[in-house]
Amino acid sequence: MKRLNLILQLLIFLFLLIQASCVKNTIHLPADQRLLPAKTATRSELLQALMKKSQEIATLKATVNIDYSHGGAATGVLDEYRQTKGYVFADRPSHIRVQVQAPLVSSTVAIMVSDGNEYRVSIPIKNEFAIEDVNAPLNPKNTFNNLRPQIILEGLFVDIRDLANKPNVKSFLEEAVIGVHSYYIFSFFDTSAEEPQLVQKIWFDRTDLEVSRKQLFGKDGKLEQDVDYEDYHHSDVSYPKAITIHRPMEDFTLKLTFQQTTMNEPLDAKLLFDLPRPEGSKLLQLTK
């Protein structure tokens, strides 16, 4: 009986300690560690936003700063090229021109154009030129082969129209929290084969319901391209001020920081996207 009373008294004492907050420890997290306020949207509203974003830009003309890096964790060696000036012209769905200028001077380092079928690269300072099929195999050891203008065009825009028009492509919506940000994530699957194939993921940051990330997947779910969209400029058309394209399989990252952007104005196709081979230039074989 005495033992039972002792146990009862001990339990009462522990209960009083808890009530008096002698055991509980309350910590107030600093503002930079608290979950940011998250907006809410329905699946239908998010899909409508993606469809609008897919078709609201027909042409784009921009002055950009270009940051490029190759290598890193896989090789142990990282090559970086910082703050190179460039120009980007895009006429959707398939035409793009990227012109890279040498730092500090106005000479052109390289011009790349693509019409969706083939891409052309001109390197005036070396008097070299290349023509290649956009579907030619990638070569991880060849930087020029991997820096295809079509890869940049894919990163510039979020477009689900092709996915929406395929009856075998299904989508799945989920929520996720990473750090202080909450996300809506759309995953698109191709169900035409026996096993569904993940094709694309689009991330909405719930702080502003803008697309913050796009991931493209290849065979067996391999991540081919990972694009980050940051610092949206809101006017008639919402567009990010910085786009970072990661290519994990080729081990390079390309960041475009937009200094001046003009959208939906007519572009001179012959002037911008017709890139003839300069007379006397050396013809390169990029895929070899």
VODREN-493272 format. One record per residue (C-alpha): z, x, y; residue in one letter. Coordinates in pm, whole numbers, always signed. Each point is the difference from the previous one (the first is absolute). Layout:
<r zz="Z" xx="X" yy="Y" resn="A"/>
...
***
This chain:
<r zz="+0" xx="+0" yy="+0" resn="M"/>
<r zz="+88" xx="+285" yy="+237" resn="K"/>
<r zz="-331" xx="+167" yy="-83" resn="R"/>
<r zz="-190" xx="-320" yy="+79" resn="L"/>
<r zz="+179" xx="-31" yy="+335" resn="N"/>
<r zz="-86" xx="+363" yy="+78" resn="L"/>
<r zz="-370" xx="-56" yy="-71" resn="I"/>
<r zz="+4" xx="-316" yy="+210" resn="L"/>
<r zz="+164" xx="+180" yy="+291" resn="Q"/>
<r zz="-258" xx="+281" yy="-26" resn="L"/>
<r zz="-289" xx="-246" yy="+11" resn="L"/>
<r zz="+149" xx="-175" yy="+303" resn="I"/>
<r zz="+41" xx="+337" yy="+172" resn="F"/>
<r zz="-365" xx="+95" yy="-66" resn="L"/>
<r zz="-112" xx="-339" yy="+127" resn="F"/>
<r zz="+196" xx="+51" yy="+322" resn="L"/>
<r zz="-151" xx="+345" yy="+43" resn="L"/>
<r zz="-350" xx="-143" yy="-28" resn="I"/>
<r zz="+82" xx="-279" yy="+241" resn="Q"/>
<r zz="+138" xx="+252" yy="+247" resn="A"/>
<r zz="-330" xx="+199" yy="-24" resn="S"/>
<r zz="+183" xx="+304" yy="-129" resn="C"/>
<r zz="-260" xx="+42" yy="-276" resn="V"/>
<r zz="-308" xx="-143" yy="+172" resn="K"/>
<r zz="-192" xx="+240" yy="+226" resn="N"/>
<r zz="-246" xx="-155" yy="+247" resn="T"/>
<r zz="-269" xx="+226" yy="+145" resn="I"/>
<r zz="-226" xx="-110" yy="+284" resn="H"/>
<r zz="-344" xx="+152" yy="-46" resn="L"/>
<r zz="-170" xx="+151" yy="+306" resn="P"/>
<r zz="-292" xx="-193" yy="+146" resn="A"/>
<r zz="-263" xx="+236" yy="-146" resn="D"/>
<r zz="+123" xx="-75" yy="-353" resn="Q"/>
<r zz="+2" xx="-379" yy="+26" resn="R"/>
<r zz="-278" xx="-214" yy="-141" resn="L"/>
<r zz="-242" xx="-95" yy="+276" resn="L"/>
<r zz="-50" xx="-370" yy="+81" resn="P"/>
<r zz="-268" xx="-142" yy="-228" resn="A"/>
<r zz="-251" xx="-272" yy="+85" resn="K"/>
<r zz="-91" xx="-262" yy="-257" resn="T"/>
<r zz="-344" xx="-118" yy="-106" resn="A"/>
<r zz="-139" xx="-202" yy="-288" resn="T"/>
<r zz="-252" xx="+128" yy="-252" resn="R"/>
<r zz="-267" xx="-219" yy="+158" resn="S"/>
<r zz="+75" xx="+131" yy="+350" resn="E"/>
<r zz="-19" xx="+361" yy="-117" resn="L"/>
<r zz="-334" xx="-57" yy="-175" resn="L"/>
<r zz="-136" xx="-167" yy="+313" resn="Q"/>
<r zz="+112" xx="+299" yy="+205" resn="A"/>
<r zz="-177" xx="+236" yy="-242" resn="L"/>
<r zz="-322" xx="-203" yy="+16" resn="M"/>
<r zz="+11" xx="+5" yy="+380" resn="K"/>
<r zz="+60" xx="+374" yy="+5" resn="K"/>
<r zz="-285" xx="+48" yy="-247" resn="S"/>
<r zz="-265" xx="-139" yy="+232" resn="Q"/>
<r zz="+119" xx="+31" yy="+360" resn="E"/>
<r zz="-146" xx="+351" yy="+55" resn="I"/>
<r zz="-376" xx="+50" yy="-36" resn="A"/>
<r zz="-41" xx="+335" yy="+179" resn="T"/>
<r zz="+239" xx="+273" yy="+108" resn="L"/>
<r zz="-42" xx="+295" yy="+236" resn="K"/>
<r zz="+293" xx="+237" yy="+45" resn="A"/>
<r zz="+111" xx="+337" yy="+129" resn="T"/>
<r zz="+256" xx="+144" yy="-240" resn="V"/>
<r zz="+221" xx="+297" yy="-69" resn="N"/>
<r zz="-44" xx="+122" yy="-356" resn="I"/>
<r zz="+269" xx="+162" yy="-214" resn="D"/>
<r zz="-106" xx="+122" yy="-343" resn="Y"/>
<r zz="+199" xx="+165" yy="-277" resn="S"/>
<r zz="-97" xx="+107" yy="-350" resn="H"/>
<r zz="+228" xx="+99" yy="-285" resn="G"/>
<r zz="+377" xx="-18" yy="-12" resn="G"/>
<r zz="+232" xx="-75" yy="-291" resn="A"/>
<r zz="-269" xx="+19" yy="-268" resn="A"/>
<r zz="-127" xx="+345" yy="+97" resn="T"/>
<r zz="+291" xx="+148" yy="+194" resn="G"/>
<r zz="-242" xx="+81" yy="+284" resn="V"/>
<r zz="-58" xx="-221" yy="+303" resn="L"/>
<r zz="-291" xx="+46" yy="+241" resn="D"/>
<r zz="+33" xx="-188" yy="+330" resn="E"/>
<r zz="-240" xx="-67" yy="+286" resn="Y"/>
<r zz="+173" xx="-161" yy="+297" resn="R"/>
<r zz="-109" xx="-203" yy="+301" resn="Q"/>
<r zz="-376" xx="+37" yy="-32" resn="T"/>
<r zz="-189" xx="-238" yy="+226" resn="K"/>
<r zz="-256" xx="-235" yy="-148" resn="G"/>
<r zz="-204" xx="-316" yy="+38" resn="Y"/>
<r zz="-31" xx="-290" yy="-243" resn="V"/>
<r zz="-269" xx="-269" yy="+5" resn="F"/>
<r zz="-5" xx="-281" yy="-257" resn="A"/>
<r zz="-240" xx="-289" yy="-47" resn="D"/>
<r zz="+130" xx="-209" yy="-285" resn="R"/>
<r zz="-34" xx="-47" yy="-286" resn="P"/>
<r zz="-152" xx="+338" yy="-89" resn="S"/>
<r zz="-96" xx="+225" yy="+293" resn="H"/>
<r zz="+226" xx="+272" yy="+140" resn="I"/>
<r zz="-34" xx="+319" yy="+201" resn="R"/>
<r zz="+278" xx="+258" yy="+37" resn="V"/>
<r zz="-50" xx="+288" yy="+243" resn="Q"/>
<r zz="+250" xx="+289" yy="+10" resn="V"/>
<r zz="+34" xx="+225" yy="+303" resn="Q"/>
<r zz="+136" xx="+354" yy="+10" resn="A"/>
<r zz="+345" xx="+29" yy="+165" resn="P"/>
<r zz="+2" xx="+112" yy="+366" resn="L"/>
<r zz="-380" xx="+3" yy="+24" resn="V"/>
<r zz="-260" xx="-275" yy="-17" resn="S"/>
<r zz="-215" xx="+136" yy="-283" resn="S"/>
<r zz="-56" xx="-222" yy="-302" resn="T"/>
<r zz="+147" xx="+124" yy="-328" resn="V"/>
<r zz="-138" xx="-271" yy="-228" resn="A"/>
<r zz="-173" xx="-338" yy="+1" resn="I"/>
<r zz="+29" xx="-238" yy="-294" resn="M"/>
<r zz="-188" xx="-329" yy="-38" resn="V"/>
<r zz="-28" xx="-255" yy="-278" resn="S"/>
<r zz="-199" xx="-320" yy="-53" resn="D"/>
<r zz="+186" xx="-106" yy="-315" resn="G"/>
<r zz="-259" xx="+153" yy="-235" resn="N"/>
<r zz="-15" xx="+364" yy="+103" resn="E"/>
<r zz="+195" xx="+219" yy="+237" resn="Y"/>
<r zz="-121" xx="+290" yy="+212" resn="R"/>
<r zz="+193" xx="+295" yy="+136" resn="V"/>
<r zz="-119" xx="+234" yy="+273" resn="S"/>
<r zz="+188" xx="+320" yy="+89" resn="I"/>
<r zz="-174" xx="+130" yy="+315" resn="P"/>
<r zz="+212" xx="+313" yy="+42" resn="I"/>
<r zz="-113" xx="+120" yy="-345" resn="K"/>
<r zz="-342" xx="-166" yy="+11" resn="N"/>
<r zz="+76" xx="-176" yy="-329" resn="E"/>
<r zz="-90" xx="-350" yy="-115" resn="F"/>
<r zz="+67" xx="-221" yy="-302" resn="A"/>
<r zz="-120" xx="-333" yy="-140" resn="I"/>
<r zz="+190" xx="-163" yy="-284" resn="E"/>
<r zz="+44" xx="-330" yy="-183" resn="D"/>
<r zz="+324" xx="-176" yy="+101" resn="V"/>
<r zz="+73" xx="-60" yy="-370" resn="N"/>
<r zz="-43" xx="+365" yy="-100" resn="A"/>
<r zz="+303" xx="+141" yy="-185" resn="P"/>
<r zz="+279" xx="+148" yy="+207" resn="L"/>
<r zz="+76" xx="+370" yy="-32" resn="N"/>
<r zz="+364" xx="+91" yy="+77" resn="P"/>
<r zz="-105" xx="+358" yy="+81" resn="K"/>
<r zz="-258" xx="-101" yy="+259" resn="N"/>
<r zz="+148" xx="-115" yy="+333" resn="T"/>
<r zz="-327" xx="-119" yy="+152" resn="F"/>
<r zz="-82" xx="-202" yy="-309" resn="N"/>
<r zz="+335" xx="-179" yy="+16" resn="N"/>
<r zz="-4" xx="-73" yy="+374" resn="L"/>
<r zz="-257" xx="-272" yy="-38" resn="R"/>
<r zz="-52" xx="-231" yy="+296" resn="P"/>
<r zz="+15" xx="-302" yy="-232" resn="Q"/>
<r zz="+360" xx="+89" yy="-84" resn="I"/>
<r zz="+83" xx="-8" yy="+371" resn="I"/>
<r zz="-184" xx="-332" yy="+43" resn="L"/>
<r zz="+208" xx="-150" yy="-281" resn="E"/>
<r zz="+317" xx="+114" yy="+172" resn="G"/>
<r zz="-90" xx="-135" yy="+343" resn="L"/>
<r zz="+6" xx="-366" yy="-98" resn="F"/>
<r zz="+190" xx="-246" yy="-214" resn="V"/>
<r zz="-248" xx="-234" yy="-168" resn="D"/>
<r zz="+69" xx="-237" yy="-290" resn="I"/>
<r zz="-321" xx="-205" yy="+21" resn="R"/>
<r zz="-156" xx="+170" yy="-301" resn="D"/>
<r zz="+317" xx="-60" yy="-203" resn="L"/>
<r zz="+27" xx="-363" yy="+113" resn="A"/>
<r zz="-358" xx="-70" yy="-112" resn="N"/>
<r zz="+60" xx="+120" yy="-356" resn="K"/>
<r zz="+142" xx="-276" yy="-224" resn="P"/>
<r zz="+140" xx="+257" yy="-242" resn="N"/>
<r zz="+215" xx="+165" yy="+269" resn="V"/>
<r zz="+351" xx="-146" yy="+20" resn="K"/>
<r zz="+275" xx="+84" yy="+247" resn="S"/>
<r zz="+377" xx="+30" yy="-33" resn="F"/>
<r zz="+249" xx="-6" yy="+289" resn="L"/>
<r zz="+338" xx="+172" yy="-8" resn="E"/>
<r zz="+269" xx="+118" yy="+242" resn="E"/>
<r zz="+146" xx="+348" yy="+26" resn="A"/>
<r zz="+248" xx="+193" yy="+212" resn="V"/>
<r zz="-47" xx="+371" yy="+71" resn="I"/>
<r zz="+244" xx="+164" yy="+236" resn="G"/>
<r zz="+57" xx="-236" yy="+293" resn="V"/>
<r zz="-335" xx="-180" yy="-39" resn="H"/>
<r zz="-77" xx="-318" yy="-194" resn="S"/>
<r zz="-350" xx="-53" yy="-138" resn="Y"/>
<r zz="-229" xx="-264" yy="-143" resn="Y"/>
<r zz="-233" xx="+161" yy="-255" resn="I"/>
<r zz="-323" xx="-155" yy="-125" resn="F"/>
<r zz="-128" xx="+148" yy="-329" resn="S"/>
<r zz="-357" xx="-82" yy="-105" resn="F"/>
<r zz="-93" xx="+16" yy="-369" resn="F"/>
<r zz="-339" xx="-12" yy="-170" resn="D"/>
<r zz="+46" xx="-222" yy="-307" resn="T"/>
<r zz="-358" xx="+22" yy="-132" resn="S"/>
<r zz="+97" xx="+252" yy="-270" resn="A"/>
<r zz="+242" xx="-48" yy="-288" resn="E"/>
<r zz="+275" xx="+170" yy="+199" resn="E"/>
<r zz="+39" xx="-81" yy="+374" resn="P"/>
<r zz="-89" xx="+292" yy="+226" resn="Q"/>
<r zz="+192" xx="+62" yy="+323" resn="L"/>
<r zz="-258" xx="+34" yy="+279" resn="V"/>
<r zz="+180" xx="-2" yy="+331" resn="Q"/>
<r zz="+339" xx="-44" yy="+167" resn="K"/>
<r zz="+47" xx="-109" yy="+361" resn="I"/>
<r zz="+340" xx="+35" yy="+168" resn="W"/>
<r zz="+118" xx="-217" yy="+288" resn="F"/>
<r zz="+288" xx="+140" yy="+205" resn="D"/>
<r zz="+220" xx="-301" yy="+66" resn="R"/>
<r zz="+123" xx="+131" yy="+335" resn="T"/>
<r zz="-334" xx="-104" yy="+154" resn="D"/>
<r zz="-202" xx="-138" yy="-299" resn="L"/>
<r zz="-268" xx="+266" yy="+52" resn="E"/>
<r zz="-165" xx="+185" yy="-287" resn="V"/>
<r zz="+176" xx="+334" yy="-26" resn="S"/>
<r zz="-150" xx="+135" yy="-321" resn="R"/>
<r zz="-299" xx="-41" yy="-231" resn="K"/>
<r zz="-27" xx="+153" yy="-347" resn="Q"/>
<r zz="-319" xx="+19" yy="-206" resn="L"/>
<r zz="+17" xx="+52" yy="-376" resn="F"/>
<r zz="-252" xx="+120" yy="-255" resn="G"/>
<r zz="-17" xx="-1" yy="-376" resn="K"/>
<r zz="+333" xx="-18" yy="-185" resn="D"/>
<r zz="+184" xx="-75" yy="+323" resn="G"/>
<r zz="-57" xx="+346" yy="+153" resn="K"/>
<r zz="+66" xx="+4" yy="+374" resn="L"/>
<r zz="-324" xx="+107" yy="+168" resn="E"/>
<r zz="+72" xx="-66" yy="+365" resn="Q"/>
<r zz="+320" xx="-73" yy="+192" resn="D"/>
<r zz="-38" xx="-98" yy="+366" resn="V"/>
<r zz="+276" xx="-39" yy="+260" resn="D"/>
<r zz="-50" xx="-208" yy="+317" resn="Y"/>
<r zz="+236" xx="+61" yy="+291" resn="E"/>
<r zz="+71" xx="-101" yy="+358" resn="D"/>
<r zz="-219" xx="-306" yy="+46" resn="Y"/>
<r zz="-161" xx="-64" yy="+335" resn="H"/>
<r zz="+0" xx="-373" yy="+69" resn="H"/>
<r zz="-284" xx="-137" yy="+213" resn="S"/>
<r zz="-282" xx="-236" yy="-97" resn="D"/>
<r zz="-16" xx="+188" yy="-330" resn="V"/>
<r zz="+306" xx="+166" yy="-151" resn="S"/>
<r zz="-75" xx="+356" yy="-117" resn="Y"/>
<r zz="+219" xx="+299" yy="-93" resn="P"/>
<r zz="+17" xx="+307" yy="+222" resn="K"/>
<r zz="+42" xx="+230" yy="-301" resn="A"/>
<r zz="-154" xx="-16" yy="-348" resn="I"/>
<r zz="+95" xx="+251" yy="-269" resn="T"/>
<r zz="-218" xx="+25" yy="-312" resn="I"/>
<r zz="+155" xx="+163" yy="-307" resn="H"/>
<r zz="-219" xx="+99" yy="-294" resn="R"/>
<r zz="+247" xx="+110" yy="-272" resn="P"/>
<r zz="-261" xx="+85" yy="-263" resn="M"/>
<r zz="-189" xx="+234" yy="+237" resn="E"/>
<r zz="+329" xx="+108" yy="+159" resn="D"/>
<r zz="-86" xx="-47" yy="+367" resn="F"/>
<r zz="+126" xx="-205" yy="+295" resn="T"/>
<r zz="-198" xx="-103" yy="+307" resn="L"/>
<r zz="+169" xx="-151" yy="+306" resn="K"/>
<r zz="-194" xx="-166" yy="+281" resn="L"/>
<r zz="+189" xx="-61" yy="+324" resn="T"/>
<r zz="-199" xx="-228" yy="+227" resn="F"/>
<r zz="-18" xx="+99" yy="+367" resn="Q"/>
<r zz="-259" xx="-253" yy="+110" resn="Q"/>
<r zz="-139" xx="-289" yy="-203" resn="T"/>
<r zz="-277" xx="-251" yy="+69" resn="T"/>
<r zz="-76" xx="-281" yy="-243" resn="M"/>
<r zz="-279" xx="-251" yy="-54" resn="N"/>
<r zz="-251" xx="+155" yy="+239" resn="E"/>
<r zz="-361" xx="+64" yy="-113" resn="P"/>
<r zz="-69" xx="+350" yy="-135" resn="L"/>
<r zz="-334" xx="+183" yy="+2" resn="D"/>
<r zz="-62" xx="+32" yy="-375" resn="A"/>
<r zz="-290" xx="+248" yy="+28" resn="K"/>
<r zz="+190" xx="+227" yy="+237" resn="L"/>
<r zz="+329" xx="-2" yy="-189" resn="L"/>
<r zz="-76" xx="-50" yy="-370" resn="F"/>
<r zz="-337" xx="+171" yy="-40" resn="D"/>
<r zz="+83" xx="+367" yy="-63" resn="L"/>
<r zz="-317" xx="+202" yy="-75" resn="P"/>
<r zz="+18" xx="+345" yy="-150" resn="R"/>
<r zz="-28" xx="+266" yy="+274" resn="P"/>
<r zz="-302" xx="+221" yy="-38" resn="E"/>
<r zz="+83" xx="+327" yy="-175" resn="G"/>
<r zz="+345" xx="-110" yy="-116" resn="S"/>
<r zz="+133" xx="+103" yy="-339" resn="K"/>
<r zz="+26" xx="-288" yy="-247" resn="L"/>
<r zz="+339" xx="-15" yy="-174" resn="L"/>
<r zz="+70" xx="-145" yy="-346" resn="Q"/>
<r zz="+341" xx="-161" yy="+54" resn="L"/>
<r zz="+63" xx="-132" yy="-349" resn="T"/>
<r zz="-58" xx="+337" yy="-171" resn="K"/>
***
